[in-house]
């Protein structure tokens, strides 16, 4: 991959994502709270991985570190074999912008703009001209089955359609990894299945690497692999096939 603004992440035979003895501690003294303790994780390119665990287990902290929204207290986070801890703040921001896409439980759409305009937003920060942005947004909406809803506002879309727009917004910058935090948390069971089937198709058809946090076993079962956290540590790893069967 070519160098962009001082950030070059050449792909070699490394895991796409790797935690090496990652620990995260908040506070000091009596207020010290260990959120992660010596966590080792490897995620290969093209994998669909679900992260599960009860409240306070460390799964959200792990996701924040994966998304370069937080940094480990100890240990190393490697992205394509490059130590993220050795990157400058600006380089970490570029990593988020160029290589990571984010989908959240709340759709986080701008209410007074169309679906196309919502999807265009990440490209504005890249300085793309309007015509190029719109073309890319239309293509991204087509990937999530909403090519006929581009001019609709969020209020004119169902919850499932709004989450599809949010996924298109994450896809428009062609990220290496899609980080999904409880993507079905605000949806009913039928819409949840639709979103999970969409994510599965993006993983299979585009080879998109997906890391998803969820508390629902039914949603996690769509993943290739399920990593369960407990008390800041990895408790177990199982395959989605085991859960499905």
C-alpha positions, 0 to 999 in steps of 0.5 A: 500500500502506498505511503499517505501523509507519512503513514505507510502500512505495507502488508506482509505475512502478518495478522492484520490485527494483533494484541501482544500482552495488551493491558489497560489500567484506568486511574491510580492508587485506590482508584486503579481499575484494570480493564485489560490484563495481558490480552493476546489476540490475532485477527487475520485479513478477511476474518469475521470476529465477534467479541463478547462478554458481560459489562466490565469484561474489557470488550469495549476497552479492547474495541476502543484500542482497536479503533485507535480511540485509546492506547494500551497501558502496557503491551503492543497493538500491531496493525499490519505488523506495525506497532500502533504505539510507535505512531504519532497522534497524527498518524493514528488519526490517519490510520483511523481515517484511511484503514478503519470503518466504524458502525455503532449501535446508534446510527449517528446520522445527520437528520437534516441531510439525505442518505447520500450526503450522510455517506459522503461525510468521511470523504469530505475530510479527505478533500474529495470533490463533490462529484467524486464524493457523490459517485462513491456514496452511490456505489456504497449505498448500492452495496448495502441495497439502498441505491433507490433511497439515496435522496431520503432523509433518515426520518424517511427510513426504517431503523434497519435502513438507517443502519444500512446507511451507517454501514455504507458510510463506513464502507465509502472510504474502502477500509481494511477493517470494519469495527461494529459496536453492537450494530443490531442493538437498536433493532428488532429481531427481523431487522437484526437478522437483515443487518447480520446477513448484510455484514456476512455478505460483505465479509464473504463477497468483498473479503472485508475484515469485520470485528464486532462487539455484541452481547447476543449469542444469536448475532455472534453466531454469524461470525467465523470466530467468537472471542469471549472476555471476562474480567479483562482477560480472554476467557475463551475462543470458539467458532461461530459454527460451534454456536450455530450447531 
